[in-house]
Amino acid sequence: MIELSDRQEKIVAIVKECGPITGEKIAEMLSMTRAALRPDLAVLTMSGFLEAKPRVGYTFRTEGAENQIRRVLNQYRVRDIQSRPVIVKENCSIYDAIVTLFVEDTGSIFVVDNDNYLSGLVSRKDFLKTTLGQADIHKVPVSVIMTRMPNIITTNIEETVIEAVKKVVEHEIDSLPVVKCFLDAEGDEKLEVVGKVTKTNIARLLLDIACLHNEGV
């Protein structure tokens, strides 16, 4: 992550407010010589914060900060932010699954088959719809109301956080199961759930990055 000096922060603020502006004018506003300012302008231009145009001067590039954020986030993989998944078997009753949901304080539960491979996902919304209906939640298995494979969006430990965030946003979901892929004897793909990525995991990462930046790390 690029850490700007106090002078560079001031230069960016000036260009943001007054751009396009010449190097000479920036130097004058900072009570410096143009030569002394040249290295800072070069760093800011190469880093994407400023754009230099002949006979026009320097302008602020809003995408420079965005690119910096993207570079930082691309350093993190799903394995760095994933948390422990909450898992039940297909034959688990809806009632027991609801109890698990509240005891574990989670938003979604992953459902696995007898071989412990991912077969479905059930969310708070699914449970709410069911309890408002006529189903006997003590007898009906959770497999009846779950979203089934292959309609579950997954991630893996090597995906970047950016890729995981795009999936969460594009599919408007609250969590992603983190999976490992296996092939069975018939050559069919099977997925083992090894973690989960939620909106909370992502928010914690952004908060950690912000705190590190504020501490000057």
ChimeraX commands (.cxc) that place a marker at each C-alpha (Angstrom):
marker #1 position 0.00,0.00,0.00 radius 0.5
marker #1 position 1.35,3.44,-0.96 radius 0.5
marker #1 position 1.75,5.67,2.07 radius 0.5
marker #1 position 1.69,9.35,1.10 radius 0.5
marker #1 position 3.82,11.86,2.95 radius 0.5
marker #1 position 2.28,14.97,4.51 radius 0.5
marker #1 position 3.57,17.06,1.61 radius 0.5
marker #1 position 2.10,14.67,-0.95 radius 0.5
marker #1 position -1.24,14.72,0.87 radius 0.5
marker #1 position -1.21,18.52,0.64 radius 0.5
marker #1 position -0.36,18.38,-3.07 radius 0.5
marker #1 position -3.25,16.00,-3.74 radius 0.5
marker #1 position -5.62,18.26,-1.77 radius 0.5
marker #1 position -4.51,21.32,-3.75 radius 0.5
marker #1 position -4.90,19.62,-7.12 radius 0.5
marker #1 position -8.24,18.17,-6.09 radius 0.5
marker #1 position -9.54,21.64,-5.23 radius 0.5
marker #1 position -7.78,23.81,-7.82 radius 0.5
marker #1 position -6.93,21.52,-10.73 radius 0.5
marker #1 position -5.98,21.78,-13.45 radius 0.5
marker #1 position -3.02,23.59,-11.92 radius 0.5
marker #1 position 0.62,23.99,-12.92 radius 0.5
marker #1 position 3.56,22.71,-10.92 radius 0.5
marker #1 position 4.79,26.25,-10.51 radius 0.5
marker #1 position 1.50,27.31,-8.94 radius 0.5
marker #1 position 1.51,24.31,-6.57 radius 0.5
marker #1 position 5.07,25.14,-5.52 radius 0.5
marker #1 position 4.07,28.75,-4.92 radius 0.5
marker #1 position 1.11,27.71,-2.72 radius 0.5
marker #1 position 3.42,25.46,-0.66 radius 0.5
marker #1 position 6.20,28.09,-0.51 radius 0.5
marker #1 position 8.61,25.73,-2.26 radius 0.5
marker #1 position 10.71,25.73,-5.39 radius 0.5
marker #1 position 9.52,23.83,-8.45 radius 0.5
marker #1 position 12.67,21.68,-8.34 radius 0.5
marker #1 position 12.05,20.62,-4.73 radius 0.5
marker #1 position 8.49,19.66,-5.59 radius 0.5
marker #1 position 9.35,17.64,-8.72 radius 0.5
marker #1 position 10.02,14.25,-6.96 radius 0.5
marker #1 position 6.67,14.37,-5.15 radius 0.5
marker #1 position 4.81,15.21,-8.33 radius 0.5
marker #1 position 6.55,12.33,-10.10 radius 0.5
marker #1 position 5.52,9.86,-7.37 radius 0.5
marker #1 position 1.91,11.03,-7.37 radius 0.5
marker #1 position 1.72,10.87,-11.16 radius 0.5
marker #1 position 3.23,7.39,-11.42 radius 0.5
marker #1 position 0.99,6.16,-8.58 radius 0.5
marker #1 position -2.12,7.28,-10.42 radius 0.5
marker #1 position -3.24,10.02,-8.06 radius 0.5
marker #1 position -2.47,12.83,-10.49 radius 0.5
marker #1 position -2.46,13.18,-14.25 radius 0.5
marker #1 position 0.00,15.55,-15.92 radius 0.5
marker #1 position -1.08,17.25,-19.15 radius 0.5
marker #1 position 1.31,19.42,-21.22 radius 0.5
marker #1 position 0.39,23.12,-21.21 radius 0.5
marker #1 position -2.54,22.33,-18.89 radius 0.5
marker #1 position -1.04,21.18,-15.62 radius 0.5
marker #1 position -1.99,18.58,-13.04 radius 0.5
marker #1 position -5.47,17.14,-12.51 radius 0.5
marker #1 position -6.74,14.77,-9.85 radius 0.5
marker #1 position -7.57,11.23,-10.93 radius 0.5
marker #1 position -10.39,9.83,-8.80 radius 0.5
marker #1 position -9.59,6.33,-9.99 radius 0.5
marker #1 position -6.14,6.60,-8.42 radius 0.5
marker #1 position -7.51,6.10,-4.92 radius 0.5
marker #1 position -9.86,3.39,-6.19 radius 0.5
marker #1 position -6.98,1.54,-7.80 radius 0.5
marker #1 position -5.03,1.78,-4.56 radius 0.5
marker #1 position -7.91,0.21,-2.65 radius 0.5
marker #1 position -8.20,-2.51,-5.28 radius 0.5
marker #1 position -4.47,-3.26,-5.03 radius 0.5
marker #1 position -4.73,-3.60,-1.26 radius 0.5
marker #1 position -7.79,-5.86,-1.37 radius 0.5
marker #1 position -6.24,-8.03,-4.08 radius 0.5
marker #1 position -3.49,-8.92,-1.61 radius 0.5
marker #1 position -6.07,-10.77,0.49 radius 0.5
marker #1 position -7.48,-14.20,-0.30 radius 0.5
marker #1 position -10.64,-15.85,0.96 radius 0.5
marker #1 position -8.53,-17.99,3.31 radius 0.5
marker #1 position -7.47,-14.78,5.09 radius 0.5
marker #1 position -11.01,-13.74,6.07 radius 0.5
marker #1 position -13.12,-16.91,6.11 radius 0.5
marker #1 position -14.86,-18.06,9.29 radius 0.5
marker #1 position -16.21,-21.36,10.56 radius 0.5
marker #1 position -19.24,-22.68,8.66 radius 0.5
marker #1 position -22.41,-23.91,10.34 radius 0.5
marker #1 position -23.40,-27.27,8.85 radius 0.5
marker #1 position -26.30,-29.71,9.26 radius 0.5
marker #1 position -27.25,-32.98,7.56 radius 0.5
marker #1 position -30.04,-33.25,4.99 radius 0.5
marker #1 position -32.21,-35.28,7.39 radius 0.5
marker #1 position -32.00,-32.65,10.14 radius 0.5
marker #1 position -35.47,-31.39,11.00 radius 0.5
marker #1 position -36.38,-27.79,10.24 radius 0.5
marker #1 position -36.95,-27.25,13.97 radius 0.5
marker #1 position -33.46,-28.48,14.90 radius 0.5
marker #1 position -31.95,-26.42,12.10 radius 0.5
marker #1 position -33.69,-23.28,13.43 radius 0.5
marker #1 position -32.34,-24.00,16.90 radius 0.5
marker #1 position -28.86,-24.36,15.38 radius 0.5
marker #1 position -29.30,-21.06,13.52 radius 0.5
marker #1 position -29.99,-19.16,16.75 radius 0.5
marker #1 position -27.47,-21.00,18.92 radius 0.5
marker #1 position -24.71,-20.36,16.38 radius 0.5
marker #1 position -25.98,-16.81,15.69 radius 0.5
marker #1 position -25.63,-17.21,11.93 radius 0.5
marker #1 position -27.61,-16.07,8.91 radius 0.5
marker #1 position -27.31,-19.19,6.79 radius 0.5
marker #1 position -26.73,-22.90,7.31 radius 0.5
marker #1 position -25.01,-25.19,4.83 radius 0.5
marker #1 position -26.56,-28.61,4.29 radius 0.5
marker #1 position -24.48,-31.69,3.49 radius 0.5
marker #1 position -25.33,-35.21,2.34 radius 0.5
marker #1 position -24.40,-38.49,4.04 radius 0.5
marker #1 position -20.87,-38.22,2.58 radius 0.5
marker #1 position -20.51,-34.69,4.02 radius 0.5
marker #1 position -20.54,-33.02,0.62 radius 0.5
marker #1 position -22.43,-29.77,0.04 radius 0.5
marker #1 position -25.97,-30.35,-1.17 radius 0.5
marker #1 position -27.81,-27.20,-0.17 radius 0.5
marker #1 position -28.13,-23.96,1.76 radius 0.5
marker #1 position -30.91,-22.64,3.96 radius 0.5
marker #1 position -31.29,-19.05,5.14 radius 0.5
marker #1 position -33.29,-17.16,7.74 radius 0.5
marker #1 position -35.71,-16.14,5.00 radius 0.5
marker #1 position -36.31,-19.82,4.13 radius 0.5
marker #1 position -37.03,-20.61,7.78 radius 0.5
marker #1 position -39.39,-17.64,8.10 radius 0.5
marker #1 position -41.40,-18.70,5.05 radius 0.5
marker #1 position -41.69,-22.21,6.42 radius 0.5
marker #1 position -42.76,-21.26,9.94 radius 0.5
marker #1 position -45.46,-18.99,8.49 radius 0.5
marker #1 position -46.84,-21.94,6.56 radius 0.5
marker #1 position -48.47,-25.20,7.62 radius 0.5
marker #1 position -45.39,-27.46,7.68 radius 0.5
marker #1 position -44.66,-29.54,10.77 radius 0.5
marker #1 position -41.17,-28.22,11.43 radius 0.5
marker #1 position -40.47,-31.06,13.89 radius 0.5
marker #1 position -40.95,-33.72,11.20 radius 0.5
marker #1 position -40.04,-32.07,7.87 radius 0.5
marker #1 position -36.32,-32.34,7.01 radius 0.5
marker #1 position -34.38,-29.21,6.13 radius 0.5
marker #1 position -33.65,-30.67,2.68 radius 0.5
marker #1 position -37.26,-29.90,1.70 radius 0.5
marker #1 position -36.80,-26.12,1.97 radius 0.5
marker #1 position -33.11,-25.66,1.11 radius 0.5
marker #1 position -31.68,-24.14,-2.04 radius 0.5
marker #1 position -30.06,-27.03,-3.86 radius 0.5
marker #1 position -26.90,-27.44,-5.84 radius 0.5
marker #1 position -26.01,-26.29,-8.46 radius 0.5
marker #1 position -27.92,-23.11,-7.55 radius 0.5
marker #1 position -25.47,-22.18,-4.78 radius 0.5
marker #1 position -22.73,-19.63,-5.40 radius 0.5
marker #1 position -19.45,-20.79,-3.89 radius 0.5
marker #1 position -15.90,-19.58,-3.42 radius 0.5
marker #1 position -12.57,-21.21,-2.58 radius 0.5
marker #1 position -9.61,-20.36,-0.38 radius 0.5
marker #1 position -7.48,-19.07,-3.28 radius 0.5
marker #1 position -10.00,-16.58,-4.66 radius 0.5
marker #1 position -9.25,-12.93,-4.00 radius 0.5
marker #1 position -11.51,-11.01,-1.66 radius 0.5
marker #1 position -12.44,-8.79,-4.62 radius 0.5
marker #1 position -13.75,-11.82,-6.52 radius 0.5
marker #1 position -15.74,-12.97,-3.49 radius 0.5
marker #1 position -17.20,-9.49,-2.96 radius 0.5
marker #1 position -18.29,-9.34,-6.62 radius 0.5
marker #1 position -20.20,-12.62,-6.16 radius 0.5
marker #1 position -21.93,-11.35,-3.02 radius 0.5
marker #1 position -22.96,-8.10,-4.72 radius 0.5
marker #1 position -23.93,-9.51,-8.12 radius 0.5
marker #1 position -26.03,-12.35,-6.69 radius 0.5
marker #1 position -27.39,-10.30,-3.75 radius 0.5
marker #1 position -26.54,-12.95,-1.16 radius 0.5
marker #1 position -25.41,-12.77,2.45 radius 0.5
marker #1 position -22.77,-15.51,2.48 radius 0.5
marker #1 position -20.66,-17.82,0.36 radius 0.5
marker #1 position -19.62,-21.36,1.30 radius 0.5
marker #1 position -15.87,-21.84,0.96 radius 0.5
marker #1 position -15.36,-25.22,-0.69 radius 0.5
marker #1 position -12.78,-27.75,-1.76 radius 0.5
marker #1 position -13.55,-29.63,-4.95 radius 0.5
marker #1 position -13.26,-33.41,-5.32 radius 0.5
marker #1 position -14.16,-35.91,-8.05 radius 0.5
marker #1 position -15.94,-39.11,-7.02 radius 0.5
marker #1 position -15.49,-42.54,-8.61 radius 0.5
marker #1 position -17.94,-41.60,-11.38 radius 0.5
marker #1 position -16.08,-38.39,-12.12 radius 0.5
marker #1 position -18.79,-36.15,-10.66 radius 0.5
marker #1 position -17.75,-32.98,-8.87 radius 0.5
marker #1 position -18.25,-32.98,-5.10 radius 0.5
marker #1 position -17.76,-30.01,-2.80 radius 0.5
marker #1 position -16.56,-30.12,0.79 radius 0.5
marker #1 position -17.45,-27.07,2.89 radius 0.5
marker #1 position -14.35,-25.75,4.69 radius 0.5
marker #1 position -15.47,-22.25,5.64 radius 0.5
marker #1 position -17.75,-19.34,4.86 radius 0.5
marker #1 position -17.42,-15.72,3.76 radius 0.5
marker #1 position -20.11,-13.32,4.91 radius 0.5
marker #1 position -20.78,-9.60,4.62 radius 0.5
marker #1 position -19.51,-9.36,8.20 radius 0.5
marker #1 position -16.17,-10.97,7.26 radius 0.5
marker #1 position -15.78,-8.44,4.46 radius 0.5
marker #1 position -16.73,-5.50,6.70 radius 0.5
marker #1 position -14.18,-6.61,9.32 radius 0.5
marker #1 position -11.43,-6.71,6.70 radius 0.5
marker #1 position -12.25,-3.17,5.52 radius 0.5
marker #1 position -12.24,-1.98,9.12 radius 0.5
marker #1 position -8.87,-3.64,9.80 radius 0.5
marker #1 position -7.37,-2.03,6.68 radius 0.5
marker #1 position -8.71,1.38,7.71 radius 0.5
marker #1 position -7.29,1.00,11.24 radius 0.5
marker #1 position -3.88,-0.03,9.89 radius 0.5
marker #1 position -3.86,2.98,7.58 radius 0.5
marker #1 position -4.74,5.33,10.45 radius 0.5
marker #1 position -1.94,3.86,12.55 radius 0.5
marker #1 position 0.51,4.45,9.71 radius 0.5
marker #1 position 1.40,0.77,9.24 radius 0.5
marker link #1:1,2 radius 0.2
marker link #1:2,3 radius 0.2
marker link #1:3,4 radius 0.2
marker link #1:4,5 radius 0.2
marker link #1:5,6 radius 0.2
marker link #1:6,7 radius 0.2
marker link #1:7,8 radius 0.2
marker link #1:8,9 radius 0.2
marker link #1:9,10 radius 0.2
marker link #1:10,11 radius 0.2
marker link #1:11,12 radius 0.2
marker link #1:12,13 radius 0.2
marker link #1:13,14 radius 0.2
marker link #1:14,15 radius 0.2
marker link #1:15,16 radius 0.2
marker link #1:16,17 radius 0.2
marker link #1:17,18 radius 0.2
marker link #1:18,19 radius 0.2
marker link #1:19,20 radius 0.2
marker link #1:20,21 radius 0.2
marker link #1:21,22 radius 0.2
marker link #1:22,23 radius 0.2
marker link #1:23,24 radius 0.2
marker link #1:24,25 radius 0.2
marker link #1:25,26 radius 0.2
marker link #1:26,27 radius 0.2
marker link #1:27,28 radius 0.2
marker link #1:28,29 radius 0.2
marker link #1:29,30 radius 0.2
marker link #1:30,31 radius 0.2
marker link #1:31,32 radius 0.2
marker link #1:32,33 radius 0.2
marker link #1:33,34 radius 0.2
marker link #1:34,35 radius 0.2
marker link #1:35,36 radius 0.2
marker link #1:36,37 radius 0.2
marker link #1:37,38 radius 0.2
marker link #1:38,39 radius 0.2
marker link #1:39,40 radius 0.2
marker link #1:40,41 radius 0.2
marker link #1:41,42 radius 0.2
marker link #1:42,43 radius 0.2
marker link #1:43,44 radius 0.2
marker link #1:44,45 radius 0.2
marker link #1:45,46 radius 0.2
marker link #1:46,47 radius 0.2
marker link #1:47,48 radius 0.2
marker link #1:48,49 radius 0.2
marker link #1:49,50 radius 0.2
marker link #1:50,51 radius 0.2
marker link #1:51,52 radius 0.2
marker link #1:52,53 radius 0.2
marker link #1:53,54 radius 0.2
marker link #1:54,55 radius 0.2
marker link #1:55,56 radius 0.2
marker link #1:56,57 radius 0.2
marker link #1:57,58 radius 0.2
marker link #1:58,59 radius 0.2
marker link #1:59,60 radius 0.2
marker link #1:60,61 radius 0.2
marker link #1:61,62 radius 0.2
marker link #1:62,63 radius 0.2
marker link #1:63,64 radius 0.2
marker link #1:64,65 radius 0.2
marker link #1:65,66 radius 0.2
marker link #1:66,67 radius 0.2
marker link #1:67,68 radius 0.2
marker link #1:68,69 radius 0.2
marker link #1:69,70 radius 0.2
marker link #1:70,71 radius 0.2
marker link #1:71,72 radius 0.2
marker link #1:72,73 radius 0.2
marker link #1:73,74 radius 0.2
marker link #1:74,75 radius 0.2
marker link #1:75,76 radius 0.2
marker link #1:76,77 radius 0.2
marker link #1:77,78 radius 0.2
marker link #1:78,79 radius 0.2
marker link #1:79,80 radius 0.2
marker link #1:80,81 radius 0.2
marker link #1:81,82 radius 0.2
marker link #1:82,83 radius 0.2
marker link #1:83,84 radius 0.2
marker link #1:84,85 radius 0.2
marker link #1:85,86 radius 0.2
marker link #1:86,87 radius 0.2
marker link #1:87,88 radius 0.2
marker link #1:88,89 radius 0.2
marker link #1:89,90 radius 0.2
marker link #1:90,91 radius 0.2
marker link #1:91,92 radius 0.2
marker link #1:92,93 radius 0.2
marker link #1:93,94 radius 0.2
marker link #1:94,95 radius 0.2
marker link #1:95,96 radius 0.2
marker link #1:96,97 radius 0.2
marker link #1:97,98 radius 0.2
marker link #1:98,99 radius 0.2
marker link #1:99,100 radius 0.2
marker link #1:100,101 radius 0.2
marker link #1:101,102 radius 0.2
marker link #1:102,103 radius 0.2
marker link #1:103,104 radius 0.2
marker link #1:104,105 radius 0.2
marker link #1:105,106 radius 0.2
marker link #1:106,107 radius 0.2
marker link #1:107,108 radius 0.2
marker link #1:108,109 radius 0.2
marker link #1:109,110 radius 0.2
marker link #1:110,111 radius 0.2
marker link #1:111,112 radius 0.2
marker link #1:112,113 radius 0.2
marker link #1:113,114 radius 0.2
marker link #1:114,115 radius 0.2
marker link #1:115,116 radius 0.2
marker link #1:116,117 radius 0.2
marker link #1:117,118 radius 0.2
marker link #1:118,119 radius 0.2
marker link #1:119,120 radius 0.2
marker link #1:120,121 radius 0.2
marker link #1:121,122 radius 0.2
marker link #1:122,123 radius 0.2
marker link #1:123,124 radius 0.2
marker link #1:124,125 radius 0.2
marker link #1:125,126 radius 0.2
marker link #1:126,127 radius 0.2
marker link #1:127,128 radius 0.2
marker link #1:128,129 radius 0.2
marker link #1:129,130 radius 0.2
marker link #1:130,131 radius 0.2
marker link #1:131,132 radius 0.2
marker link #1:132,133 radius 0.2
marker link #1:133,134 radius 0.2
marker link #1:134,135 radius 0.2
marker link #1:135,136 radius 0.2
marker link #1:136,137 radius 0.2
marker link #1:137,138 radius 0.2
marker link #1:138,139 radius 0.2
marker link #1:139,140 radius 0.2
marker link #1:140,141 radius 0.2
marker link #1:141,142 radius 0.2
marker link #1:142,143 radius 0.2
marker link #1:143,144 radius 0.2
marker link #1:144,145 radius 0.2
marker link #1:145,146 radius 0.2
marker link #1:146,147 radius 0.2
marker link #1:147,148 radius 0.2
marker link #1:148,149 radius 0.2
marker link #1:149,150 radius 0.2
marker link #1:150,151 radius 0.2
marker link #1:151,152 radius 0.2
marker link #1:152,153 radius 0.2
marker link #1:153,154 radius 0.2
marker link #1:154,155 radius 0.2
marker link #1:155,156 radius 0.2
marker link #1:156,157 radius 0.2
marker link #1:157,158 radius 0.2
marker link #1:158,159 radius 0.2
marker link #1:159,160 radius 0.2
marker link #1:160,161 radius 0.2
marker link #1:161,162 radius 0.2
marker link #1:162,163 radius 0.2
marker link #1:163,164 radius 0.2
marker link #1:164,165 radius 0.2
marker link #1:165,166 radius 0.2
marker link #1:166,167 radius 0.2
marker link #1:167,168 radius 0.2
marker link #1:168,169 radius 0.2
marker link #1:169,170 radius 0.2
marker link #1:170,171 radius 0.2
marker link #1:171,172 radius 0.2
marker link #1:172,173 radius 0.2
marker link #1:173,174 radius 0.2
marker link #1:174,175 radius 0.2
marker link #1:175,176 radius 0.2
marker link #1:176,177 radius 0.2
marker link #1:177,178 radius 0.2
marker link #1:178,179 radius 0.2
marker link #1:179,180 radius 0.2
marker link #1:180,181 radius 0.2
marker link #1:181,182 radius 0.2
marker link #1:182,183 radius 0.2
marker link #1:183,184 radius 0.2
marker link #1:184,185 radius 0.2
marker link #1:185,186 radius 0.2
marker link #1:186,187 radius 0.2
marker link #1:187,188 radius 0.2
marker link #1:188,189 radius 0.2
marker link #1:189,190 radius 0.2
marker link #1:190,191 radius 0.2
marker link #1:191,192 radius 0.2
marker link #1:192,193 radius 0.2
marker link #1:193,194 radius 0.2
marker link #1:194,195 radius 0.2
marker link #1:195,196 radius 0.2
marker link #1:196,197 radius 0.2
marker link #1:197,198 radius 0.2
marker link #1:198,199 radius 0.2
marker link #1:199,200 radius 0.2
marker link #1:200,201 radius 0.2
marker link #1:201,202 radius 0.2
marker link #1:202,203 radius 0.2
marker link #1:203,204 radius 0.2
marker link #1:204,205 radius 0.2
marker link #1:205,206 radius 0.2
marker link #1:206,207 radius 0.2
marker link #1:207,208 radius 0.2
marker link #1:208,209 radius 0.2
marker link #1:209,210 radius 0.2
marker link #1:210,211 radius 0.2
marker link #1:211,212 radius 0.2
marker link #1:212,213 radius 0.2
marker link #1:213,214 radius 0.2
marker link #1:214,215 radius 0.2
marker link #1:215,216 radius 0.2
marker link #1:216,217 radius 0.2
view
